[in-house]
């Protein structure tokens, strides 16, 4: 979907732009597992870790689709709560699935995110003239949190995205909202439409053939 691609693009633009500013003074990065386990600290360190890694790739002239794919799997996906993401995207259908079916949908979402991430990340070349801020005034309700991140280029208005996190054993990102549209809401509409049109069992069989 075009809207989903635009949301992911906004997310990655912010990831990379925030990171380049942090990275200029803090590369090589530290592992998010070594940072304070707070929503804002985790967002900052995850972003910095991602971008430092891509800076190193570019400096070594080893950036290509294969290396971008490997880095996406290593530096981005581990900090996304794919299980919770999938549960929210499936909505009321989730409780009707067995454990195997849940894993099939989770893998489908993972593959979809990888496809979008790799294409967008591989296109990033120029990271100059960027101003960034991470809002320390976060929303915190029980084990969920929202962190607002703003980025702007010279002579342009700032763009703000909201990263949504959940804490199980550690804080992880499970959604991103941009201009009142979230990735989960788009995925939810997509799955709901497919399930109503062809049934959940047929959809699962199609996903299995693609994997």
N, C-alpha and C positions, 0 to 999 in steps of 0.2 A: 504494500500500500504506500502511496506517495506520502500521506500524512505521517505514517509510522517512520518512513525514511527520514523525513524532515525533523521529527522529534529526536531520532537517534543522532542525526547530524548535529543538531543543536547541542545534544549531550556531549558528543565527542569534541565539538569545537570548544565547549567550555572546559572539558577535561584537559585538552591539550593546551589551551590558552592559560588556564590557571597554573597548570604544571610548569609551563615554560618560565613563568615568573619565579615560582618556588625553586625550580631546578637550577636557575642561574646561580643561586647561592648555596644550594644544598645537595647537588649531585656529587657523588653517587647517593641514591636515596636509601632510606632505611625501610625495612619490611614493615607493613602495617601491623604485623603480629608483635612488633617491638614497640609500637606507639601506644599512647594512652587510649584506653577503650572508651572513648566518648564519640558521639556522632561527628562533631566538627573535626576532631583530631584524625579520626579515621578517614573522613572525606579528603582532608588535606594530604595525608600520607599516601592514600591510594592513588590520588591524582598525581602526586609527585613521583611515585614509583613507576606509574605508567609512562609518564612523559620522559623521565630520565632514561628509561629503557629505549624509547623510540629515538631520543637524541643520540644515544650510543649507537643504535643501528645506522642512523644517517651518517654519523661521523665515520663509521667503519665502511660506508658505502655498501652495506649489506641488506638494505631495505628492499624487500620484494614481497610478493603475495604470500610466499611460503613463510618467510620470517615474520611477516605481519600476522599471519594466522597463528603461528606458534606463540607469539608474544601476547596476542589476544587471549588465547587459552590459558596462558600462564599468569598474566598480569591483570586481566579484567574479569574474566568469568569467575575466578575463585572468590571475588568480593561481591558477587551478585547472589542473592538468595533465590536460586532458580526454583526451588520447591515451593516457596511461598509465592513467588511471582506466578507460577503455574496455577496454584490454588486460587489466587485472586482472579486470574484470567478465565478460569473455568467456572467460577461462581458456583451456582447450585449443582452443576454437573459433577463437581469434584467429589462430593460425598457418595456418589453413585458408582464411582470407579473403584476397581480393586487395585492393589499395590502395583501390579504389572502395568495396568493401563495408565496409572498416574505417571509412571516412569516414561512411558511412551510419549505422553503429552509433554513432559518435562524435557525430553530429548528433542522433541519437535521445536519447542521454543528456543532451546539452546542453539540448535542448528540455524534457526531463523536469525537470532541475534548475531551469531558468528558471520553469517552471510552479509548482514548489514554493516557490522563493525569493520570487517576486513576491507571491504570496498571503500568505505569512507576514510579509514585510517591511512590506507595506502596512498590517498590523494593529498594528504597534508604535506605542504612544502615550506610555506612562508609563515613564520610565527612572530612577526615583528609588530611593534606599535600596539601592544595590548595592555589594557589596564584591567585589574581584577580585584574582586573582594568576595570573601566568604562571610556571610552574616553569622555572627556569634550568637545572636538572639534566636535560638532555635525553638521549634515546637517539640515538646516531649510529653507523650501520653503513654504511660506504662512502659511497654517494651518497643514502642515505635517512636520515630522522630522524623522531622522534616528540616532539611538544611537548604537555605537559599543561597545560590551562587550567582553572582553578576559578573559579566564580562563586557568590555567595550573596546573598540578600536579608536584611533584618533579621529576626532570630529564626527563620531557616530554615537547614537544613543546606546545605553547599556541594554544588554539582553539578560534576563533573569530566568533561571530554571530552578525548580525545586526537586532536590533529591530526597527520596523517601527511604528510610532505613528501618530495619527491624533487628532487634537483638535477641538471639537465642543463646549461643555460647559466646558470640561476638557480634558487633554491629556490622550489618551488611546492607547493601543497597538492594531494594526490590522494585523500585519504580522511579520514573522521572516524569515530572509534569512541566509542560512548556506551553505558555499561553492558554492555560486552563484545559489543556489536553494532555492526558497521560498515556504512556506506552501500554499500561495494563488495560485501560479503557478501550484502546484500539484493538488489542489482542482479544479482549472479551467480546467485542462486537463481531470480530472475525470468526471466532470459534462458535459463537451462538448462531450466526448465520449458516455456517457449514453444517452444524449438528442438526439444525431444524430442517435443512434442505436435504441432507442425505443420511441422517442418523449417525449416532456416535460409533456404532460398530463398524460401519462402512468407512467412516473417517479414520478410525484407528487402523484399519487394513491398508488404507492409502498411505498413511504415515509410515507404516512398516515397510511398504514397498519402496518408499523414498530413502529410508535409512540405510 
